[in-house]
Amino acid sequence: MGAVTVKESAMRKVGLISGSLLLVGVSLSFVVGASSCSKVECGQGTIEFDGVCVTGAPGGDGGFTQAQCDPNVSKFEGGKCVPKLPPIICETGNVSVDDGGIGHCTAAVVEGCEAEAPCTDPSGVGGDEICVSGRVMAGDEHSKRVEDMATLSEIEVRVYEPLNFLADPTSPPFRKLTLGNGLDTCGRWTVRFSTSQDTPNGLVAFSATDKSNAAGMPASGTAKYILGAVASRPAANTNIRGKFAYLVTKAQDTAWSTAAGVPGGKTFSELGTLAVRYHLKDTGATEGSIPGEPVAGITPAWNNSPNPATDYFFSDAHVAMGTNLKTPVPAQTKTGPNGVSFVTIGPGLGNIFLAGGAGSCTKAGGAAGTATVDTSSTLAGSAVGVIFFFDLQVKCD
């Protein structure tokens, strides 16, 4: 069971208002006289309770124990709804209350792994508490979901404020999601947080790694995974759905780096790498979904300066449901069919562009075009010990 936060005021608005009774089908009849000795007489199908005529569900007690109290937060006792204390708030937003009135954090039950993890409605003071849902995906094969129990039981999804994270990658995340507390047996995860308190810089980052990778930077010792991170821009009162967290093994990081010929015996994560995927905008796609068609022929320009000696590319063909990252080619100098470049920027924050006129694309109707990017969405970064996955939408003019 995950950690819970006791909030004495966090009672549901349905069924319990200041510990009082929720009256279903209230039916006031008539009052004889106008003095304090007035008597309430109730019509057929209603009964008098505390001076009010109410309609209860069928049952020997008028239905009060089954119909009038919200069973999640109260119980019928002594003629009124009594709060079940303590009320709780879970990181996942999913709460169950047992017969003794004790609250528990639970994983949402969703039939089959195809469905998306559900997100509760945004809530919280000022409407700034939101829910983010996502999946753990394989870092080398983005259409491959991580669902085997052996892996899910040893990993966690971490949620960071990314600017602090980039400045000091050993800084702790503000949420950790593990199997049974935010992470389910299908590899889906949900998390709730405050956009004003937890992400005041307007950004949030998600990373998948193993629990034993405590320090995180770089993965060492018994850790099996590096930090494969993605970022997003949350907005108050707006849930984010279908976000991916990429899981990259240390073995895969080493294999990529060896095949690419990274100098000094270093790996991509040890250098700090920005994995950029250039793709056409898919107007029908939601955030976190497989993006539009990748764009080949692009030369990256970190802070507007191309540096082919520190950029690496893949020969993998684009696949319909995702991006394969299997075969880096040392001699390649531009994005291949999958539109991905590994830019070894080291620790830092900046902007990723494409070299002027270097990107080619096909416009609607089949004509050749030149790829450009929206310069307002190019802010990116990475840190030692991390491969930061970044989707950059490309416009074809």
N, C-alpha and C positions, 0 to 999 in steps of 0.2 A: 504494500500500500504506500502511495506517495505521500509526501509531506502536505499538510493542509494548513490553511490559515483560518483561525477562528475570528469571525467578525460578528459581534453581538448584534449589529444592526442589519446584517445581510439576510433578512427574512424575505421570502418571496412575497410579491404583491398580490398573488392570487391565493385566496383561501384564508389569509391571516392578515388582519390589519390591527396592529397594536394588541395582538393576542386575542382578538375578539372572534366571534362566530361569523362565518360566512353564511349568509342566509339565502338559501335557494328558493326561488318562487315566493318571495315575500308577498303576502296578500292581506292588506289591512281591511278589516271588515267595518264595523261601525261601533261607535262608543256611545253608551247610554249616559246622558248627563254631561256636565262640563266641569264637575268638581273633582278634587283629588280622590274621591271615592268611586270614580267611574269604573265600569266593568267592561273588559274586552270580550266580545262574543265573536267566535270564529265560525265561518261558513263551512259547508261540507268539504271534506278533503284537506282541511287545514287544522292545525292545532295551535293553542296559545303557548308561547314561550317567552317569559320575561316581558309580558305586556304586548307582544307582537304576534300576529298570526303568520305562521310559516307553513309552507308545503314541503313535506319530507318525502324521500324515496320510500318505497314499500319496505316494511320491516316492523318488528314488534316495538321498536323504540322510535318509530317515526322516521328512521333513516339517518338520524343525526350522526351516528358513529361511522357511517359509510359515505354520506353524501355531503355533509356540511363542512368538514375540516379538510384542509389540504394535507394528505397523509405524508407528504415529503417534509413538512416543517411543523406539523402540529398533530395532536390527537384529542379525541373527545374525552373529557374527564371532568367530573363534577358539574355537568351541565354546560360546559363551555369548551372552546378549543384552547388547549394548553400547548405552548411552544415546545417542540422537541429541541433541546439545547445540547451541544452548541451547534448553531448553523455553521456550515463550512463553505469555503470557496476552493475549488480545485484548479490546478493549472490547466487541466484538460477541459474544465467546465462541466464534467460529468459527475454527478453526485447520486449516491443511493443512501437511504436511511433505513436501518434495520428496525426490528420490532421494539427494541429498547430505546429508540430515538437517537442512536449513534450514527453519525454520518460517515460515509466512506467515499474515497475517490475511486471511480471505476472507469474502465475503458468502454467507449461506446460500442454497442453490438451492431455490426453491419454485416448483412448476409453476403458472403462471397468477397473476394479480394478485388473484383473489378470496380466496385463502387468507390467513390471518393470518400475520404473520412469526413464526417459531418462536423460543421462548425456551429456553435451556438450563436445567437444574435449578439451583436456588439452591445456592451453594457458598461457599467461603471460610472463613477462621478464624472459629469461632463461628457459622457459618451465616448471616452477616449480609451476604453478597454476593448481590445479587438481579439479575434481568434484567427490563427493562421493554420491551415491544413496543408499537408504535403506527404511525400513518400520518400523512402530511401532508395536511391537508384545506384547502379554500378557505375563507377567512375570511368571505366573503359568502354562501356556499352550502355549508352544513356536510355535505351528502351528496355533494359533488363532490370526488373524490380528485384530488390533484395527481400526475400520472403522466408528463407530457411531459418528455422528456429535456432540452430546452433549459432549462426551469425547474429541474429537479432538479440539473443540473450547476452552477447558480449559487447554490444555497441551501445552508444547513446547519441542522441541528437542534441547539439548544444546551440543555444541562442545567445548571440552577442550584440552589444552595441559596437558596430564595426570600427569606428574611428578610434575608440579606446583599444580595441582589439589589435588594430594595425600598429598603434603606437607601442603597445606592450602585449605581444601575443600570449604571454603567460597570465594575463589578467583573466579572472574567472568569468564564465558566462553567467548571465542572470537567470537562465533556465537550463535544466538538464532533463531530457526526456528519455526514459528507459522503458523496457518492455513491461507493460501493465500499468505504467504511469505516463501516459502521453504517447507511447509507441505501442502499436498493436501487432498481432501475429501476422498481419499482411504487410508489415513494413510501413504502414501509414502512421502519421503522427499529427497531433494537434497541440497547439499551445496558445495560452491566453496571456496577454501582457498589456501594460498601459503605454500608449504612445507618448504621453507627456512625461512619465516618470522613467520608463525603461529605455526609451529611444528618443531622447530629447534632441538629438542631432538630425532626426528625420530619416535615419537609416537603421536597418536591422540585418544581421547576418546569421545564417544557419550553417552548421557544420555537422558532419557525421564522422565519428571516430570510435575507437574502442574505449571502454571504461578504464583500462589500465594505462591509457595514454594521459596520465594525470596532468603533467606539466604541459603537454601538448606541443611544445616547440623544442627541437624537432622530435618526432616520434622515435623512441629508442627503447632499449631494454626489452620488456616482454610485449610492448605494443605491436599490434599487427597492422595498424592503419595509420595513415597520415591524416591531416585535417584537409578535407575537401570542402571548401566553403562557397556559398553563394550569398548574394546580398539582395535587398529589396528596399523600397521606399514605402513604408506603411503610412496610412492616413487615418486620422481619428475617425472612429465610428464606421470604418470600412474594413470588412474582413478580407483576408487574402486566401485564396484557395489554390490547391494544386501546385504548391511550391516543392521543388526537388531539393534533396540533400544528397550529394554524391559521396559514395563510399569508395575510397581508393586504398588499396593495400600497399604496404611498403614494398612488397615484391613487385607490384605493377609499376610503382614509381621508379624502382631500380631498373626494370626491364625497359621502360620508356627511355630513361636517361642513357643507358648503355647503347641502345639502338640508335639514338640521336647523336651520340658522340659528345655528350656534355663534358667539357674539359674539367680536369682536376679530380676526376672520380666522384664528383658531386652528383646529387640527384636534383630533379626539378623542385621538389619540396624544400630541400636544403638551401637552394638558391633563392627561393621565393618566386613563384611563377603565377602569371596571369594567363589563364586559358581562355582566350577570346573566341567566341563563335559568331562570325559575321553572317547575318541571315536577312532575307527580305522580310518586311513586316507582314505578318499574317493577321489581317483585321478580325478574323473570327477566333483567334486563339486567346485563351485566358492566361494570366500570369502563371508561370511555372509549367505550362503545357509545352509540348514539342513545338518549337518555333517554325517559322516559314522556311522556304528553300534556302539552303546555304549559298554563299557567294564565293566562288573561286577566283583566284588571280589577285588577291589583295595582299599588299605589303603593309604590315602594321607600322604605326608611327607613334611610339610612346612619347607623350608630351611634344608631339609634332616632329619628332626626330626618328626616322627609320634607322634601325640598327640590325641589319641582317645577321651579324655575327652572333647575336644573342637571342635570335628568334628561331623557332623550330616549327615544322609543319608535317602534316600527315598525308598519306596517299590513299587513305580509306575512302571508299565510295559512300555517298550519302545513302542512308536507308530510310524507308518510309516512316518508321516509328521512332527514329532517334538518330544519335550520332555515335558512330564507332570510332574509338581512338585506339587503334591497334598497332599501326605501322608508321612511326616517324621516319622521315627520309632526310639524312643530313644535307644532301645537296640541294634540297628544295628551298626556294626563296620566296614563295608566295603560297597563299592558302590553296589547298587542293579541293577535291569535290565536296569534302565535308565542311569547308569554310572555317576550319579551326587553326589557330596559331597559338603556340606556347611562347609567351613573351617573358623572359627571365628578368624581371625588373628589379628583383631584390626587395628589401623592405622599403615601402614608400607608398605615397598616395599621389595620383596625378590623373592625366587624361589620355585615353587611348583613341587614336584616330586611325585613318588609313592614309597612306602616301598619296598625294594629289594625282588623280588620273590613273592610279594603279589598279583600281577595282573595275572589273567588267561585269556586266549583268545583262539580262534579257528583259526588255520592257514588255508590257502587255501588248500582244499582237506579234511578238517575235523579233522586233527590232533590237539591235545592240544598244546598250546604254552604259553610262558611267555611274559607278556607285559612289554615293556620298552618305554621310551620317549626320544626325542631329547633334550638334555640338553641345546641347544642353544635357545630354544623357551619356556622356563619355567618362564621367568620373569613376575611377576604379583604383585598385591598389592590391597589394599583397604583402606578405610577411614571411620571414624565414620559418620554414616548417609547414607552409601552407601552399596548396594549389587552389587559387581562387577562380572559380568558373564564372564567366561573364558573357552574357548574350548582348550583342550590339546590333540593333536594327539598322538595316541599310536601305537607303532610298535609291531607286534606279531611275536616273534622268537621261 
